[in-house]
Amino acid sequence: MAESERDYIRDKTLEGQETARTEGKAIGGVKASDEDMLATALRLHDDERLSPHHPHRKKRGHHPAPATVMRMLREHDEQTATAPLEPTA
């Protein structure tokens, strides 16, 4: 009985998520990063003082998790590597 109830809840959850996606609604938590955080991470990374490990890991724009900082830097590096070079005069 409990297994069938769990399967029913799972199916309804997946159905609701699919409906939300088709309606263009975001699924998931609040973004922990923004452009200001990326700029700060890049500045600290360029100064070689970046330590993504911070003792107070809060979301909503304060202190993202170390994995978030490293992902932001990796995505930025990938975007700049694939961006076309601007011609110099």
C-alpha positions as a LaTeX table, in Angstrom:
\begin{tabular}{lrrr}
\hline
Residue & $x$ (\AA) & $y$ (\AA) & $z$ (\AA) \\
\hline
Met1 & 0.00 & 0.00 & 0.00 \\
Ala2 & 2.74 & 2.48 & 0.96 \\
Glu3 & 4.70 & 1.72 & $-2.21$ \\
Ser4 & 1.72 & 2.44 & $-4.46$ \\
Glu5 & 1.06 & 5.68 & $-2.56$ \\
Arg6 & 4.72 & 6.71 & $-3.01$ \\
Asp7 & 4.51 & 5.95 & $-6.74$ \\
Tyr8 & 1.30 & 7.99 & $-7.02$ \\
Ile9 & 2.91 & 10.99 & $-5.27$ \\
Arg10 & 6.01 & 10.71 & $-7.48$ \\
Asp11 & 3.89 & 10.57 & $-10.66$ \\
Lys12 & 1.85 & 13.61 & $-9.59$ \\
Thr13 & 5.03 & 15.52 & $-8.71$ \\
Leu14 & 6.61 & 14.78 & $-12.10$ \\
Glu15 & 3.35 & 15.71 & $-13.83$ \\
Gly16 & 3.27 & 19.04 & $-11.97$ \\
Gln17 & 6.89 & 19.78 & $-12.84$ \\
Glu18 & 6.24 & 19.06 & $-16.52$ \\
Thr19 & 3.19 & 21.32 & $-16.49$ \\
Ala20 & 5.23 & 24.10 & $-14.87$ \\
Arg21 & 7.98 & 23.74 & $-17.50$ \\
Thr22 & 5.50 & 23.94 & $-20.37$ \\
Glu23 & 4.05 & 27.10 & $-18.81$ \\
Gly24 & 7.53 & 28.61 & $-18.59$ \\
Lys25 & 7.78 & 28.60 & $-14.81$ \\
Ala26 & 11.13 & 28.12 & $-13.12$ \\
Ile27 & 11.64 & 24.98 & $-11.09$ \\
Gly28 & 14.12 & 24.91 & $-8.24$ \\
Gly29 & 15.38 & 27.15 & $-5.52$ \\
Val30 & 16.49 & 30.75 & $-5.49$ \\
Lys31 & 19.59 & 31.45 & $-7.55$ \\
Ala32 & 22.60 & 31.74 & $-5.30$ \\
Ser33 & 24.65 & 33.72 & $-7.81$ \\
Asp34 & 24.33 & 36.94 & $-9.77$ \\
Glu35 & 26.48 & 39.22 & $-11.93$ \\
Asp36 & 27.95 & 41.05 & $-8.92$ \\
Met37 & 29.10 & 37.77 & $-7.39$ \\
Leu38 & 30.66 & 36.72 & $-10.68$ \\
Ala39 & 32.54 & 40.02 & $-10.92$ \\
Thr40 & 33.80 & 39.64 & $-7.35$ \\
Ala41 & 34.80 & 36.01 & $-7.93$ \\
Leu42 & 36.66 & 36.97 & $-11.12$ \\
Arg43 & 38.47 & 39.82 & $-9.37$ \\
Leu44 & 39.54 & 37.59 & $-6.49$ \\
His45 & 40.47 & 34.79 & $-8.88$ \\
Asp46 & 42.65 & 37.14 & $-10.93$ \\
Asp47 & 44.36 & 38.29 & $-7.74$ \\
Glu48 & 44.94 & 34.59 & $-6.90$ \\
Arg49 & 43.34 & 35.10 & $-3.50$ \\
Leu50 & 40.15 & 33.22 & $-4.22$ \\
Ser51 & 39.16 & 30.67 & $-1.68$ \\
Pro52 & 35.73 & 29.32 & $-2.50$ \\
His53 & 35.44 & 27.81 & 0.97 \\
His54 & 33.58 & 30.24 & 3.16 \\
Pro55 & 32.42 & 29.35 & 6.68 \\
His56 & 28.99 & 31.02 & 6.32 \\
Arg57 & 27.32 & 29.55 & 3.26 \\
Lys58 & 24.01 & 31.38 & 2.85 \\
Lys59 & 21.94 & 31.66 & $-0.28$ \\
Arg60 & 20.05 & 34.56 & $-1.81$ \\
Gly61 & 23.03 & 36.57 & $-2.92$ \\
His62 & 25.17 & 36.44 & 0.20 \\
His63 & 27.71 & 33.62 & 0.09 \\
Pro64 & 27.23 & 30.91 & $-2.50$ \\
Ala65 & 28.55 & 27.41 & $-1.94$ \\
Pro66 & 32.13 & 26.77 & $-3.11$ \\
Ala67 & 30.80 & 24.56 & $-5.91$ \\
Thr68 & 28.65 & 27.46 & $-7.14$ \\
Val69 & 31.64 & 29.81 & $-7.25$ \\
Met70 & 33.76 & 27.28 & $-9.10$ \\
Arg71 & 30.91 & 26.58 & $-11.55$ \\
Met72 & 30.46 & 30.32 & $-12.18$ \\
Leu73 & 34.18 & 30.68 & $-12.94$ \\
Arg74 & 34.23 & 27.58 & $-15.16$ \\
Glu75 & 31.18 & 28.76 & $-17.14$ \\
His76 & 32.72 & 32.20 & $-17.54$ \\
Asp77 & 35.98 & 30.67 & $-18.81$ \\
Glu78 & 34.06 & 28.51 & $-21.28$ \\
Gln79 & 32.08 & 31.49 & $-22.57$ \\
Thr80 & 35.16 & 33.66 & $-23.03$ \\
Ala81 & 37.01 & 30.81 & $-24.75$ \\
Thr82 & 34.24 & 30.35 & $-27.31$ \\
Ala83 & 33.54 & 34.07 & $-27.83$ \\
Pro84 & 34.81 & 35.43 & $-31.15$ \\
Leu85 & 37.79 & 37.72 & $-30.89$ \\
Glu86 & 37.11 & 41.39 & $-31.53$ \\
Pro87 & 39.25 & 42.92 & $-34.28$ \\
Thr88 & 41.77 & 45.47 & $-33.09$ \\
Ala89 & 42.30 & 48.70 & $-34.98$ \\
\hline
\end{tabular}
